[in-house]
C-alpha cells in the first residue's frame, strides 16, 4: 500500500474525529502511541510491538491529514534514494 | 511509494548505522524527531513541518528495520479499511 493510500484511508476513517480534536490533541495522542511503542520494545513483545508500530504510523498519518501535509510527498522529497546530508547511498556521513 | 519500499530504501541508506546504534538509541532519536515535529507545528512553519514529518516516518522505518518489523504489514493488519475497535468506516467509536 502506498504511503498516500494509507494516509487517505486514515482520512476516511478518522478525519471527522481528528479535525475536531485538533493539531495539539492529535500530536499528544501520537506522543502517547510513541510511548506505548517504547514499552512494547522494552519487553520485546513482537506482536505488541507490531501493533504499536501500526498505531504510530496511523496517528502520524492522522496528524498529517489535519495539518494538510502529504506524508508520501514529504518523505520522498527529503529521502529520494540518497542521504539528504551526504547525498550518498548508503549514507557515508561521519558524525 | 509503498510503505514497504520506503522502509527498504531506509534499510539501504541507513541499516549499517541503525544496527550499530541499536534499538534504544534509535528509539531515542525518533523521540527527538517527534519533538522537532512538535516545534515546527507550534510555529506553523509548513516547509519545516513537512521536513519533520519526513524525518519521523524515516526514523520510524529505521526503527522497524532493526526490530524486524514490516511497517506496511503491521499497518494493514491493524487498519484494513475499518476502525480496529468499532469495525466501521468511518469510525463510529463513541469514546
Backbone of each chain as ProteinMPNN parsed JSONL, in Angstrom:
{"seq_chain_A": "XXXXXXXXXXXXXXXXXXXXXXXXXXXXXXXXXXXXXXXXXXXXXXXXXXXXXXXXXXXXXXXXXXXXXXXXXXXXXXXXXXXXXXXXXXXXXXX", "coords_chain_A": {"N_chain_A": [[0.844, -1.196, 0.0], [0.541, 2.193, -0.873], [2.121, 4.98, 0.759], [0.621, 7.275, 0.612], [-1.945, 6.249, 0.052], [-2.464, 4.908, 2.431], [-2.56, 7.074, 4.162], [-4.827, 8.345, 3.11], [-6.746, 6.431, 3.703], [-6.764, 6.609, 6.457], [-7.785, 9.152, 6.635], [-10.39, 8.812, 5.665], [-11.37, 7.106, 7.64], [-11.003, 8.526, 10.097], [-10.958, 11.345, 9.938], [-13.081, 13.035, 10.648], [-13.098, 12.87, 13.391], [-10.443, 13.503, 14.047], [-10.125, 16.127, 13.092], [-11.807, 17.534, 14.754], [-10.586, 17.128, 17.229], [-8.171, 18.376, 16.864], [-4.853, 19.842, 16.142], [-3.004, 20.011, 18.311], [-4.035, 18.189, 20.259], [-4.012, 15.84, 18.764], [-1.347, 15.548, 18.176], [-0.419, 15.115, 20.767], [-1.641, 12.692, 21.292], [-0.369, 11.082, 19.438], [2.093, 11.161, 20.647], [1.556, 9.653, 22.944], [1.175, 7.157, 21.773], [3.71, 6.74, 20.769], [5.081, 6.45, 23.176], [3.918, 4.053, 24.052], [4.871, 2.33, 22.113], [7.551, 2.33, 22.822], [7.402, 0.998, 25.306], [6.516, -1.553, 24.505], [8.709, -2.335, 22.982], [10.645, -2.488, 24.957], [9.895, -4.743, 26.486], [10.208, -6.625, 24.614], [8.061, -7.744, 23.105], [6.909, -9.07, 20.353], [4.452, -9.213, 18.9], [2.883, -7.237, 20.168], [4.58, -5.095, 19.703], [4.454, -4.858, 16.918], [1.797, -4.027, 16.625], [1.924, -1.562, 17.907], [3.698, -0.162, 16.287], [2.024, 0.048, 14.075], [0.064, 1.714, 15.153], [1.537, 4.07, 15.627], [2.298, 4.909, 13.015], [-0.238, 5.253, 12.013], [-1.35, 7.335, 13.589], [0.461, 9.278, 12.983], [-0.157, 9.658, 10.291], [-2.764, 10.596, 10.614], [-2.253, 13.014, 11.936], [-0.844, 14.297, 9.935], [-2.917, 14.538, 8.08], [-4.649, 16.445, 9.295], [-3.026, 18.625, 9.299], [-2.593, 19.206, 6.726], [-0.553, 18.017, 5.269], [1.092, 16.028, 2.858], [2.131, 12.988, 3.436], [3.593, 11.052, 1.994], [4.658, 12.52, -0.144], [6.211, 14.306, 1.328], [8.045, 12.535, 2.492], [9.364, 11.446, 0.249], [10.384, 13.704, -0.941], [12.372, 14.489, 0.853], [13.88, 12.139, 1.331], [15.125, 10.704, -1.181], [16.255, 8.347, -2.163], [18.841, 8.822, -1.631], [21.04, 9.795, 1.024], [19.959, 12.71, 2.636], [21.865, 14.421, 3.684], [24.67, 13.671, 3.112], [24.374, 12.907, 0.516], [24.814, 10.367, -0.452], [24.449, 6.79, -1.116], [24.827, 3.706, 0.303], [24.376, 5.843, 3.216], [27.1, 7.982, 4.017], [27.818, 9.641, 5.999], [29.841, 11.079, 8.544], [29.468, 11.825, 11.151]], "CA_chain_A": [[0.0, 0.0, 0.0], [1.302, 3.439, -0.916], [2.014, 5.824, 1.949], [-0.502, 8.179, 0.348], [-3.191, 5.479, 0.204], [-2.678, 4.669, 3.86], [-2.988, 8.353, 4.733], [-6.215, 8.557, 2.667], [-7.6, 5.514, 4.477], [-6.894, 7.217, 7.796], [-8.684, 10.306, 6.495], [-11.738, 8.248, 5.544], [-11.773, 6.51, 8.928], [-10.867, 9.313, 11.331], [-10.799, 12.793, 9.805], [-14.156, 13.726, 11.381], [-12.694, 12.934, 14.8], [-9.136, 14.178, 14.129], [-10.269, 17.575, 12.874], [-12.418, 18.099, 15.972], [-9.586, 17.066, 18.299], [-7.193, 19.419, 16.555], [-3.44, 19.501, 15.967], [-2.332, 19.807, 19.604], [-4.528, 16.943, 20.857], [-3.608, 14.693, 17.942], [0.101, 15.422, 18.409], [-0.261, 14.498, 22.093], [-2.048, 11.287, 21.18], [0.761, 10.435, 18.763], [3.119, 11.013, 21.679], [1.171, 8.505, 23.778], [1.434, 5.937, 20.995], [5.17, 6.619, 20.737], [5.43, 5.894, 24.481], [3.489, 2.645, 24.09], [5.833, 1.599, 21.285], [8.745, 2.169, 23.655], [7.142, -0.048, 26.312], [6.467, -2.855, 23.811], [10.087, -2.661, 22.601], [11.391, -2.834, 26.181], [9.583, -6.109, 26.918], [10.455, -7.494, 23.45], [6.84, -8.445, 22.712], [6.863, -8.775, 18.911], [3.061, -8.983, 18.481], [2.505, -5.908, 20.673], [5.433, -4.116, 19.008], [3.899, -4.665, 15.579], [0.575, -3.213, 16.762], [2.29, -0.189, 18.273], [4.218, 0.463, 15.063], [0.836, 0.39, 13.279], [-0.584, 2.879, 15.76], [2.352, 5.277, 15.436], [2.178, 5.4, 11.629], [-1.635, 5.667, 11.835], [-1.539, 8.657, 14.19], [1.284, 10.204, 12.197], [-0.961, 9.962, 9.103], [-3.876, 11.441, 11.079], [-1.707, 14.344, 12.2], [-0.554, 14.867, 8.614], [-4.202, 14.908, 7.474], [-5.229, 17.694, 9.804], [-2.119, 19.75, 9.065], [-2.524, 19.419, 5.283], [0.727, 17.525, 4.742], [1.093, 14.745, 2.16], [3.248, 12.278, 4.077], [4.41, 10.391, 0.965], [5.396, 13.582, -0.838], [7.209, 14.802, 2.277], [9.077, 11.503, 2.658], [10.141, 11.301, -0.992], [11.124, 14.965, -1.169], [13.591, 14.532, 1.685], [14.655, 10.89, 1.182], [14.844, 10.274, -2.561], [17.205, 7.302, -2.561], [20.168, 9.187, -1.13], [21.011, 10.507, 2.307], [19.829, 14.145, 2.346], [23.035, 15.189, 4.144], [25.912, 13.385, 2.373], [23.981, 12.623, -0.882], [25.316, 9.051, -0.826], [23.677, 5.611, -0.757], [24.38, 4.023, 1.656], [24.854, 7.065, 3.872], [28.526, 7.972, 4.395], [28.053, 10.716, 6.975], [30.854, 10.638, 9.513], [29.149, 12.232, 12.531]], "C_chain_A": [[0.884, 1.254, 0.0], [1.102, 4.217, 0.39], [0.79, 6.734, 1.803], [-1.853, 7.478, 0.524], [-3.499, 5.231, 1.673], [-3.178, 5.946, 4.531], [-4.448, 8.657, 4.352], [-7.187, 7.654, 3.431], [-7.825, 6.069, 5.881], [-7.847, 8.408, 7.744], [-10.136, 9.831, 6.455], [-12.249, 7.755, 6.911], [-11.916, 7.551, 10.036], [-10.875, 10.829, 11.179], [-11.853, 13.572, 10.604], [-13.818, 13.853, 12.864], [-11.409, 13.758, 14.951], [-9.28, 15.694, 14.02], [-10.922, 18.252, 14.073], [-11.401, 18.162, 17.108], [-8.52, 18.145, 18.117], [-5.756, 18.943, 16.558], [-2.785, 19.17, 17.308], [-2.734, 18.461, 20.224], [-4.068, 15.718, 20.088], [-2.103, 14.451, 18.077], [0.351, 14.73, 19.761], [-0.62, 13.017, 22.048], [-0.95, 10.486, 20.48], [1.896, 10.201, 19.76], [2.825, 9.832, 22.598], [1.484, 7.192, 23.056], [2.937, 5.674, 20.896], [5.668, 6.008, 22.057], [5.068, 4.414, 24.586], [4.403, 1.772, 23.228], [7.11, 1.339, 22.087], [8.58, 1.073, 24.69], [7.155, -1.436, 25.667], [7.879, -3.288, 23.407], [10.891, -3.13, 23.807], [11.145, -4.273, 26.609], [9.722, -7.119, 25.782], [9.244, -8.356, 23.089], [6.576, -8.114, 21.248], [5.454, -8.457, 18.417], [2.606, -7.577, 18.902], [3.298, -4.821, 19.948], [4.878, -3.812, 17.625], [2.66, -3.776, 15.634], [0.904, -1.762, 17.095], [2.93, 0.556, 17.1], [3.046, 0.904, 14.186], [0.173, 1.647, 13.835], [0.222, 4.157, 15.523], [2.212, 5.791, 14.006], [0.741, 5.87, 11.361], [-1.859, 7.076, 12.394], [-0.685, 9.708, 13.504], [0.514, 10.623, 10.932], [-2.145, 10.862, 9.463], [-3.409, 12.873, 11.297], [-1.381, 15.049, 10.879], [-1.857, 15.323, 7.946], [-4.715, 16.25, 7.982], [-4.275, 18.887, 9.681], [-1.912, 19.988, 7.566], [-1.205, 19.004, 4.66], [0.513, 16.187, 4.046], [2.357, 14.007, 2.612], [4.174, 11.623, 3.039], [5.269, 11.418, 0.219], [6.527, 14.097, 0.058], [8.376, 13.821, 2.382], [9.979, 11.424, 1.427], [10.946, 12.57, -1.294], [12.433, 14.982, -0.391], [14.484, 13.317, 1.458], [14.361, 10.297, -0.195], [15.872, 9.261, -3.053], [18.627, 7.6, -2.142], [20.013, 9.861, 0.225], [20.912, 12.015, 2.009], [21.023, 14.975, 2.798], [24.261, 14.946, 3.268], [25.662, 13.077, 0.899], [24.515, 11.28, -1.386], [24.297, 7.958, -0.472], [24.613, 4.408, -0.819], [25.003, 5.323, 2.171], [26.308, 6.925, 4.312], [28.845, 9.066, 5.403], [28.989, 10.208, 8.074], [30.538, 11.038, 10.957], [28.601, 11.058, 13.317]], "O_chain_A": [[1.841, 1.358, 0.767], [0.057, 4.122, 1.034], [0.029, 6.932, 2.75], [-2.788, 8.053, 1.081], [-4.648, 5.331, 2.105], [-4.092, 5.914, 5.355], [-5.212, 9.165, 5.172], [-8.302, 8.059, 3.761], [-8.93, 6.007, 6.419], [-8.614, 8.646, 8.676], [-10.999, 10.388, 7.133], [-13.407, 7.967, 7.272], [-12.85, 7.473, 10.834], [-10.805, 11.542, 12.18], [-11.562, 14.628, 11.164], [-14.203, 14.825, 13.514], [-11.292, 14.593, 15.849], [-8.642, 16.446, 14.757], [-10.628, 19.408, 14.374], [-11.362, 19.136, 17.86], [-8.038, 18.739, 19.081], [-5.462, 17.804, 16.923], [-2.09, 18.162, 17.427], [-1.877, 17.692, 20.66], [-3.77, 14.68, 20.68], [-1.642, 13.31, 18.091], [1.224, 13.869, 19.875], [0.027, 12.193, 22.693], [-0.638, 9.362, 20.874], [2.57, 9.172, 19.72], [3.735, 9.098, 22.986], [1.991, 6.244, 23.656], [3.379, 4.526, 20.935], [6.56, 5.16, 22.058], [5.827, 3.621, 25.144], [4.676, 0.621, 23.567], [7.676, 0.247, 22.026], [9.507, 0.3, 24.932], [7.732, -2.376, 26.214], [8.21, -4.472, 23.481], [11.71, -4.044, 23.705], [12.07, -4.957, 27.047], [9.409, -8.299, 25.94], [9.381, -9.545, 22.803], [6.087, -7.032, 20.925], [5.269, -7.544, 17.612], [2.027, -6.832, 18.11], [2.761, -3.763, 19.62], [4.834, -2.656, 17.205], [2.487, -2.885, 14.803], [0.238, -0.843, 16.619], [2.729, 1.76, 16.939], [3.066, 1.997, 13.621], [-0.229, 2.533, 13.081], [-0.353, 5.211, 15.248], [2.026, 6.991, 13.802], [0.531, 6.786, 10.566], [-2.486, 7.912, 11.742], [-1.053, 10.881, 13.446], [0.53, 11.793, 10.55], [-2.489, 11.776, 8.714], [-4.079, 13.825, 10.895], [-1.616, 16.248, 10.731], [-1.892, 16.38, 7.316], [-5.16, 17.09, 7.2], [-4.67, 20.026, 9.929], [-1.146, 20.871, 7.179], [-0.783, 19.564, 3.648], [-0.167, 15.31, 4.578], [3.477, 14.347, 2.23], [5.395, 11.641, 3.195], [6.458, 11.199, -0.013], [7.652, 14.297, -0.398], [9.541, 14.219, 2.364], [11.202, 11.346, 1.546], [12.049, 12.504, -1.835], [13.466, 15.424, -0.894], [15.707, 13.447, 1.399], [13.451, 9.482, -0.346], [16.304, 9.305, -4.205], [19.516, 6.758, -2.272], [18.964, 10.431, 0.526], [21.696, 12.538, 1.217], [21.189, 16.111, 2.353], [24.836, 15.894, 2.734], [26.605, 12.991, 0.113], [24.653, 11.074, -2.592], [23.408, 8.164, 0.353], [25.147, 4.109, -1.887], [25.998, 5.82, 1.644], [26.707, 5.915, 4.891], [30.013, 9.38, 5.635], [28.922, 9.046, 8.475], [31.25, 10.643, 11.88], [28.276, 11.202, 14.496]]}, "seq_chain_B": "XXXXXXXXXXXXXXXXXXXXXXXXXXXXXXXXXXXXXXXXXXXXXXXXXXXXXXXXXXXXXXXXXXXXXXXXXXXXXXXXXXXXXXXXXXXXXXX", "coords_chain_B": {"N_chain_B": [[4.833, 5.777, -3.488], [5.251, 2.61, -1.986], [4.718, 1.761, 1.457], [6.343, -0.267, 2.318], [8.402, -0.182, 0.389], [9.534, 2.282, 0.982], [10.51, 1.727, 3.523], [12.42, -0.196, 2.831], [14.156, 1.382, 1.342], [15.143, 3.015, 3.361], [16.502, 1.068, 4.748], [18.523, 0.358, 2.96], [19.898, 2.794, 2.893], [20.586, 3.343, 5.598], [20.849, 1.121, 7.316], [23.306, 0.037, 8.161], [24.22, 1.908, 9.942], [22.078, 2.199, 11.706], [21.809, -0.372, 12.843], [24.125, -0.59, 14.304], [23.791, 1.484, 16.155], [21.59, 0.605, 17.545], [18.463, -0.524, 19.139], [17.515, 0.979, 21.372], [18.9, 3.475, 21.186], [18.051, 4.286, 18.661], [15.333, 4.478, 18.979], [15.303, 6.591, 20.796], [16.309, 8.615, 19.17], [14.276, 8.805, 17.311], [12.404, 9.836, 19.044], [13.498, 12.376, 19.461], [13.124, 13.459, 16.928], [10.372, 13.459, 16.848], [9.885, 15.408, 18.765], [10.951, 17.63, 17.441], [9.18, 17.819, 15.331], [6.924, 18.617, 16.738], [7.75, 21.186, 17.537], [7.957, 22.503, 15.048], [5.294, 22.401, 14.261], [4.166, 24.055, 16.175], [5.088, 26.609, 15.515], [3.916, 26.876, 13.133], [5.23, 26.485, 10.644], [5.192, 25.553, 7.518], [6.947, 24.412, 5.582], [9.097, 23.537, 7.179], [7.632, 21.838, 8.817], [6.822, 19.86, 7.01], [9.304, 18.696, 6.426], [9.957, 17.674, 8.924], [7.93, 15.806, 9.331], [8.754, 14.016, 7.379], [11.17, 13.177, 8.505], [10.263, 11.905, 10.847], [8.761, 9.703, 9.859], [10.826, 8.465, 8.526], [12.671, 7.769, 10.556], [11.038, 6.117, 12.025], [10.728, 4.034, 10.217], [13.393, 3.203, 10.135], [13.692, 2.289, 12.765], [11.857, 0.212, 12.699], [13.183, -1.424, 10.871], [15.453, -2.329, 12.325], [14.238, -3.76, 14.299], [13.021, -5.788, 13.05], [10.465, -5.56, 11.999], [7.851, -5.387, 9.638], [6.672, -2.583, 8.441], [4.58, -1.856, 6.717], [3.03, -4.192, 6.559], [2.334, -4.397, 9.256], [0.794, -2.062, 9.541], [-1.35, -2.517, 7.765], [-2.415, -4.863, 8.757], [-3.54, -4.03, 11.181], [-5.081, -1.746, 10.514], [-7.294, -2.117, 8.305], [-8.996, -0.825, 6.508], [-11.161, -0.503, 8.058], [-12.15, 0.767, 11.268], [-10.203, -0.544, 13.863], [-11.382, -0.91, 16.329], [-14.294, -0.337, 16.427], [-15.016, -1.484, 14.074], [-16.093, -0.132, 11.913], [-16.449, 2.105, 9.055], [-16.735, 5.385, 8.163], [-15.019, 5.601, 11.37], [-16.989, 4.865, 14.233], [-16.762, 4.982, 16.895], [-17.605, 5.785, 20.261], [-16.238, 6.853, 22.393]], "CA_chain_B": [[5.763, 4.754, -2.993], [4.688, 1.741, -0.952], [5.34, 1.872, 2.783], [7.421, -1.271, 2.336], [9.516, 0.329, -0.436], [10.199, 3.352, 1.734], [11.278, 1.069, 4.586], [13.58, -0.823, 2.181], [15.097, 2.456, 0.999], [15.809, 3.393, 4.617], [17.444, -0.011, 5.077], [19.663, 0.533, 2.055], [20.635, 4.007, 3.254], [20.991, 3.557, 6.997], [20.852, -0.043, 8.213], [24.641, -0.166, 8.728], [24.348, 2.81, 11.093], [20.986, 1.909, 12.641], [22.045, -1.62, 13.562], [25.19, -0.311, 15.291], [23.23, 2.356, 17.188], [20.72, -0.245, 18.348], [17.043, -0.186, 19.285], [17.307, 2.05, 22.359], [19.395, 4.738, 20.63], [17.243, 4.677, 17.5], [14.046, 4.922, 19.556], [15.533, 7.934, 21.364], [16.463, 9.547, 18.052], [12.908, 9.004, 16.816], [11.792, 10.75, 20.01], [13.994, 13.729, 19.162], [12.459, 13.924, 15.697], [8.988, 13.733, 17.246], [9.935, 16.713, 19.427], [11.178, 18.662, 16.412], [7.905, 17.961, 14.622], [6.079, 19.429, 17.619], [8.205, 22.585, 17.474], [7.586, 23.037, 13.725], [3.838, 22.586, 14.263], [3.844, 25.195, 17.048], [5.353, 27.876, 14.83], [3.161, 26.832, 11.866], [6.137, 26.604, 9.504], [4.778, 24.408, 6.694], [8.12, 23.79, 4.953], [9.792, 22.804, 8.243], [6.736, 20.766, 9.261], [6.901, 18.779, 6.027], [10.595, 18.014, 6.618], [9.925, 16.924, 10.187], [7.105, 14.616, 9.076], [9.625, 13.091, 6.64], [12.136, 12.602, 9.445], [9.602, 10.981, 11.778], [8.464, 8.428, 9.185], [12.117, 7.848, 8.187], [13.226, 7.129, 11.745], [10.131, 5.023, 12.359], [11.108, 2.938, 9.32], [14.692, 2.709, 10.607], [13.45, 1.515, 13.989], [11.208, -1.031, 12.253], [14.209, -2.265, 10.251], [16.338, -3.019, 13.283], [13.448, -4.647, 15.174], [12.489, -6.879, 12.227], [9.025, -5.355, 11.771], [7.433, -4.858, 8.342], [5.769, -1.491, 8.811], [3.37, -1.905, 5.871], [2.242, -5.342, 7.021], [1.793, -4.03, 10.578], [-0.245, -1.045, 9.35], [-2.519, -3.1, 7.09], [-3.02, -5.863, 9.664], [-4.373, -3.371, 12.198], [-6.016, -0.798, 9.88], [-7.573, -2.708, 6.986], [-10.163, -0.172, 5.896], [-12.158, -0.275, 9.103], [-11.597, 1.039, 12.584], [-9.983, -1.834, 14.543], [-12.224, -1.032, 17.543], [-15.744, -0.437, 16.159], [-15.167, -2.213, 12.792], [-16.864, 0.697, 10.987], [-15.775, 3.131, 8.268], [-15.8, 5.967, 9.152], [-15.068, 5.155, 12.767], [-18.191, 5.294, 14.963], [-16.489, 4.824, 18.338], [-18.275, 6.868, 20.995], [-15.4, 7.422, 23.471]], "C_chain_B": [[5.1, 3.92, -1.889], [5.426, 1.966, 0.382], [6.54, 0.928, 2.845], [8.644, -0.797, 1.54], [10.293, 1.416, 0.3], [11.072, 2.747, 2.839], [12.54, 0.417, 4.009], [14.631, 0.224, 1.799], [15.865, 2.904, 2.239], [16.831, 2.334, 5.022], [18.717, 0.135, 4.248], [20.541, 1.712, 2.496], [21.297, 3.918, 4.62], [21.155, 2.313, 7.863], [22.212, -0.251, 8.885], [24.859, 0.723, 9.951], [23.314, 2.452, 12.162], [21.289, 0.67, 13.489], [23.158, -1.455, 14.597], [24.647, 0.506, 16.458], [22.32, 1.571, 18.121], [19.323, 0.312, 18.535], [16.857, 1.008, 20.209], [17.715, 3.42, 21.779], [18.55, 5.224, 19.462], [15.865, 5.144, 17.955], [14.192, 6.337, 20.127], [15.659, 8.987, 20.26], [15.096, 9.853, 17.438], [12.161, 9.978, 17.74], [12.225, 12.195, 19.782], [13.29, 14.306, 17.934], [10.994, 14.262, 15.978], [8.902, 15.107, 17.929], [10.106, 17.851, 18.435], [9.921, 18.897, 15.576], [6.956, 18.849, 15.441], [6.447, 20.906, 17.557], [7.791, 23.23, 16.145], [6.084, 23.3, 13.655], [3.452, 23.826, 15.066], [4.031, 26.524, 16.334], [4.692, 27.943, 13.448], [4.045, 27.094, 10.648], [5.924, 25.376, 8.615], [5.963, 23.667, 6.066], [8.881, 22.947, 5.986], [8.943, 21.626, 8.722], [6.813, 19.578, 8.314], [8.202, 17.99, 6.2], [10.597, 17.168, 7.888], [9.023, 15.693, 10.085], [7.952, 13.562, 8.357], [10.602, 12.403, 7.586], [11.474, 11.6, 10.384], [9.311, 9.653, 11.079], [9.766, 7.709, 8.807], [12.702, 7.114, 9.394], [12.332, 6.0, 12.25], [10.458, 3.801, 11.505], [12.453, 2.341, 9.727], [14.526, 1.834, 11.844], [12.792, 0.173, 13.652], [12.241, -1.977, 11.641], [15.039, -3.017, 11.284], [15.562, -3.868, 14.294], [12.776, -5.751, 14.369], [10.987, -6.78, 11.993], [8.813, -4.814, 10.36], [6.319, -3.846, 8.602], [4.468, -1.53, 8.001], [2.451, -3.046, 6.31], [1.57, -5.008, 8.35], [0.619, -3.065, 10.413], [-1.514, -1.65, 8.764], [-3.203, -4.146, 7.975], [-3.958, -5.187, 10.656], [-5.44, -2.478, 11.566], [-6.307, -1.269, 8.454], [-8.832, -2.125, 6.349], [-11.296, 0.064, 6.865], [-11.466, 0.062, 10.403], [-11.408, -0.286, 13.322], [-10.85, -2.01, 15.794], [-13.693, -1.259, 17.201], [-16.056, -1.19, 14.869], [-16.001, -1.444, 11.761], [-15.938, 1.608, 10.18], [-16.818, 4.114, 7.762], [-16.025, 5.395, 10.549], [-16.308, 5.735, 13.471], [-17.993, 5.156, 16.476], [-17.069, 6.035, 19.08], [-17.416, 7.461, 22.11], [-14.76, 8.724, 23.051]], "O_chain_B": [[4.471, 4.461, -0.979], [6.606, 2.316, 0.404], [7.604, 1.279, 3.355], [9.782, -0.988, 1.969], [11.522, 1.472, 0.254], [12.203, 3.177, 3.066], [13.604, 0.47, 4.626], [15.833, -0.013, 1.916], [17.071, 3.142, 2.185], [17.888, 2.653, 5.567], [19.831, 0.048, 4.765], [21.769, 1.629, 2.473], [22.432, 4.361, 4.793], [21.555, 2.421, 9.022], [22.274, -0.667, 10.041], [25.581, 0.355, 10.878], [23.62, 2.407, 13.353], [21.056, 0.663, 14.698], [23.139, -2.104, 15.643], [24.996, 0.258, 17.612], [22.274, 1.827, 19.324], [19.026, 1.444, 18.155], [16.13, 1.945, 19.878], [16.966, 4.391, 21.873], [18.354, 6.427, 19.289], [15.3, 6.083, 17.394], [13.307, 7.175, 19.958], [15.173, 10.109, 20.402], [14.794, 10.995, 17.094], [11.392, 10.824, 17.283], [11.421, 13.12, 19.894], [12.914, 15.477, 17.906], [10.446, 15.215, 15.426], [7.962, 15.866, 17.696], [9.483, 18.904, 18.569], [9.634, 20.022, 15.167], [6.277, 19.718, 14.896], [5.572, 21.772, 17.528], [7.329, 24.371, 16.125], [5.647, 24.29, 13.069], [2.533, 24.557, 14.694], [3.244, 27.453, 16.514], [4.866, 28.904, 12.699], [3.662, 27.828, 9.737], [6.415, 24.29, 8.921], [5.977, 22.436, 6.026], [9.26, 21.807, 5.718], [9.469, 20.549, 9.001], [6.862, 18.428, 8.751], [8.2, 16.761, 6.13], [11.171, 16.079, 7.918], [9.316, 14.656, 10.682], [7.885, 12.375, 8.675], [10.835, 11.199, 7.485], [12.056, 10.559, 10.686], [9.582, 8.59, 11.639], [9.804, 6.48, 8.773], [13.17, 5.981, 9.275], [12.821, 5.035, 12.837], [10.466, 2.673, 11.999], [12.64, 1.125, 9.674], [15.14, 0.773, 11.955], [13.12, -0.86, 14.235], [12.186, -3.187, 11.861], [15.295, -4.211, 11.128], [16.167, -4.616, 15.064], [12.042, -6.565, 14.929], [10.314, -7.794, 11.81], [9.51, -3.893, 9.933], [5.189, -4.204, 8.935], [3.39, -1.269, 8.534], [1.238, -2.871, 6.415], [0.39, -5.296, 8.549], [-0.418, -3.221, 11.058], [-2.62, -1.34, 9.207], [-4.424, -4.292, 7.942], [-5.041, -5.698, 10.942], [-6.58, -2.455, 12.03], [-5.633, -0.857, 7.51], [-9.624, -2.84, 5.735], [-12.272, 0.743, 6.546], [-10.314, -0.319, 10.614], [-12.347, -1.078, 13.407], [-11.032, -3.132, 16.268], [-14.282, -2.251, 17.629], [-17.215, -1.502, 14.594], [-16.552, -2.045, 10.838], [-14.795, 1.852, 10.567], [-17.706, 3.724, 7.004], [-17.059, 4.801, 10.854], [-16.631, 6.915, 13.33], [-18.957, 5.211, 17.239], [-17.025, 7.16, 18.583], [-17.803, 8.46, 22.716], [-14.028, 9.333, 23.831]]}, "name": "protein", "num_of_chains": 2, "seq": "XXXXXXXXXXXXXXXXXXXXXXXXXXXXXXXXXXXXXXXXXXXXXXXXXXXXXXXXXXXXXXXXXXXXXXXXXXXXXXXXXXXXXXXXXXXXXXXXXXXXXXXXXXXXXXXXXXXXXXXXXXXXXXXXXXXXXXXXXXXXXXXXXXXXXXXXXXXXXXXXXXXXXXXXXXXXXXXXXXXXXXXXXXXXXX"}
